[in-house]
Amino acid sequence: MNIKDFVTSRNTAEFDSFRAGVFYYKIQSMKSPFDVYQFQIPIEDIGCATFYASEKSVSVTRWIRKSIENKTFIKI
């Protein structure tokens, strides 16, 4: 899995749900627009930041990378 397939200036991550202290966002692959993936953003990792329903993929690169590394970046 290559992070460059998801993080581009024109790609966005969309809020999906919140459960047990974790925000779930979904993002489309730029290689295959029909492939949608979900990644996690733990609430304790946010601090005082504001998150919106739609975020530029560049803004959430940190959490996409973490999800890929810990195998929680899943195809939905």
Secondary structure as GFF3:
##gff-version 3
##sequence-region A 1 76
A	DSSP	three_ten_helix	3	5	.	.	.	ID=ss1
A	DSSP	beta_strand	12	19	.	.	.	ID=ss2
A	DSSP	beta_strand	22	28	.	.	.	ID=ss3
A	DSSP	beta_strand	36	42	.	.	.	ID=ss4
A	DSSP	three_ten_helix	43	45	.	.	.	ID=ss5
A	DSSP	beta_strand	54	56	.	.	.	ID=ss6
A	DSSP	three_ten_helix	57	60	.	.	.	ID=ss7
A	DSSP	alpha_helix	61	69	.	.	.	ID=ss8
A	DSSP	beta_strand	74	75	.	.	.	ID=ss9
###
